Amino acid sequence: MIISISGAHGSGKSTLAKKLAEKLGWPRYYMGGMRREAAQKRGLTLAEYNKLGESDPQTDLEVDEYQKFLGETSDNFVIEGRTSWHFIPHSLKIYLDVQEEEAVKRIFHDLKSRPEEAQLGATIEDVRRILAERKLSDDLRYRQYFNIEVYNPKNYDFYLDTTDLTIDESFQAVCEFIAQH
């Protein structure tokens, strides 16, 4: 079984994917991390790399080809990425959502624990602006290159709004869904 996790920024995707992979004893693949590394190699921030991707599809293709490869050659893993559900269509597709205000608070708090990225979200308003820009860039790139809507819950097998849930409650709900499959 391949489990793909996608969703809104700040919904708990990374935390949940890590916990799930650990529980199952499976590898976890994090596409956002790959994109961050690619941006860093070019001397760009993730925002700059995403902006470049609006006119250069190569910024997405490396990650997308890797996802396809994993889906064709491997099994029993958790993959976290906005387009994973699309490039691994036989995966069990999970979408985590969160209301914007809660997402902003979560990300602001998370950035404070990562000094190397803290300057990106110096204020709550910075985080709100960055999230809006990222979502617009994601929407533009994925519609333009693949004609898909990554933030549409109808593309997934399971939808969970994590706004009022703890990570343990979210994890429990996802595990219950997976146990049915």
ZIGI-V40109 format. One record per residue. N is the residue number from 1. RES is the residue in one letter. PHI is phi as a letter, one per 40 degrees, with the letter a starting at -180 (NA if undefined). Layout:
# ZIGI-V40109
n:N res:RES phi:PHI
n:N res:RES phi:PHI
This chain:
# ZIGI-V40109
n:1 res:M phi:NA
n:2 res:I phi:b
n:3 res:I phi:b
n:4 res:S phi:b
n:5 res:I phi:b
n:6 res:S phi:b
n:7 res:G phi:i
n:8 res:A phi:c
n:9 res:H phi:d
n:10 res:G phi:g
n:11 res:S phi:c
n:12 res:G phi:h
n:13 res:K phi:d
n:14 res:S phi:c
n:15 res:T phi:c
n:16 res:L phi:c
n:17 res:A phi:c
n:18 res:K phi:c
n:19 res:K phi:c
n:20 res:L phi:c
n:21 res:A phi:c
n:22 res:E phi:c
n:23 res:K phi:c
n:24 res:L phi:c
n:25 res:G phi:g
n:26 res:W phi:b
n:27 res:P phi:c
n:28 res:R phi:b
n:29 res:Y phi:b
n:30 res:Y phi:b
n:31 res:M phi:c
n:32 res:G phi:c
n:33 res:G phi:c
n:34 res:M phi:c
n:35 res:R phi:c
n:36 res:R phi:c
n:37 res:E phi:c
n:38 res:A phi:c
n:39 res:A phi:c
n:40 res:Q phi:c
n:41 res:K phi:c
n:42 res:R phi:c
n:43 res:G phi:g
n:44 res:L phi:b
n:45 res:T phi:c
n:46 res:L phi:c
n:47 res:A phi:c
n:48 res:E phi:c
n:49 res:Y phi:c
n:50 res:N phi:c
n:51 res:K phi:c
n:52 res:L phi:d
n:53 res:G phi:c
n:54 res:E phi:c
n:55 res:S phi:b
n:56 res:D phi:b
n:57 res:P phi:c
n:58 res:Q phi:d
n:59 res:T phi:c
n:60 res:D phi:c
n:61 res:L phi:c
n:62 res:E phi:d
n:63 res:V phi:c
n:64 res:D phi:c
n:65 res:E phi:c
n:66 res:Y phi:c
n:67 res:Q phi:c
n:68 res:K phi:d
n:69 res:F phi:d
n:70 res:L phi:d
n:71 res:G phi:c
n:72 res:E phi:c
n:73 res:T phi:b
n:74 res:S phi:b
n:75 res:D phi:a
n:76 res:N phi:f
n:77 res:F phi:a
n:78 res:V phi:b
n:79 res:I phi:b
n:80 res:E phi:b
n:81 res:G phi:a
n:82 res:R phi:c
n:83 res:T phi:b
n:84 res:S phi:d
n:85 res:W phi:d
n:86 res:H phi:c
n:87 res:F phi:c
n:88 res:I phi:b
n:89 res:P phi:c
n:90 res:H phi:c
n:91 res:S phi:c
n:92 res:L phi:c
n:93 res:K phi:c
n:94 res:I phi:b
n:95 res:Y phi:b
n:96 res:L phi:b
n:97 res:D phi:b
n:98 res:V phi:a
n:99 res:Q phi:c
n:100 res:E phi:d
n:101 res:E phi:c
n:102 res:E phi:c
n:103 res:A phi:d
n:104 res:V phi:c
n:105 res:K phi:c
n:106 res:R phi:c
n:107 res:I phi:c
n:108 res:F phi:d
n:109 res:H phi:c
n:110 res:D phi:c
n:111 res:L phi:c
n:112 res:K phi:c
n:113 res:S phi:c
n:114 res:R phi:b
n:115 res:P phi:d
n:116 res:E phi:c
n:117 res:E phi:b
n:118 res:A phi:d
n:119 res:Q phi:c
n:120 res:L phi:c
n:121 res:G phi:b
n:122 res:A phi:c
n:123 res:T phi:b
n:124 res:I phi:d
n:125 res:E phi:c
n:126 res:D phi:d
n:127 res:V phi:c
n:128 res:R phi:d
n:129 res:R phi:c
n:130 res:I phi:c
n:131 res:L phi:c
n:132 res:A phi:c
n:133 res:E phi:c
n:134 res:R phi:c
n:135 res:K phi:c
n:136 res:L phi:c
n:137 res:S phi:c
n:138 res:D phi:d
n:139 res:D phi:d
n:140 res:L phi:c
n:141 res:R phi:c
n:142 res:Y phi:c
n:143 res:R phi:c
n:144 res:Q phi:c
n:145 res:Y phi:c
n:146 res:F phi:b
n:147 res:N phi:f
n:148 res:I phi:b
n:149 res:E phi:b
n:150 res:V phi:c
n:151 res:Y phi:c
n:152 res:N phi:c
n:153 res:P phi:d
n:154 res:K phi:c
n:155 res:N phi:c
n:156 res:Y phi:b
n:157 res:D phi:c
n:158 res:F phi:a
n:159 res:Y phi:b
n:160 res:L phi:b
n:161 res:D phi:c
n:162 res:T phi:c
n:163 res:T phi:d
n:164 res:D phi:b
n:165 res:L phi:b
n:166 res:T phi:c
n:167 res:I phi:c
n:168 res:D phi:c
n:169 res:E phi:c
n:170 res:S phi:c
n:171 res:F phi:c
n:172 res:Q phi:c
n:173 res:A phi:c
n:174 res:V phi:c
n:175 res:C phi:c
n:176 res:E phi:c
n:177 res:F phi:c
n:178 res:I phi:c
n:179 res:A phi:c
n:180 res:Q phi:c
n:181 res:H phi:b
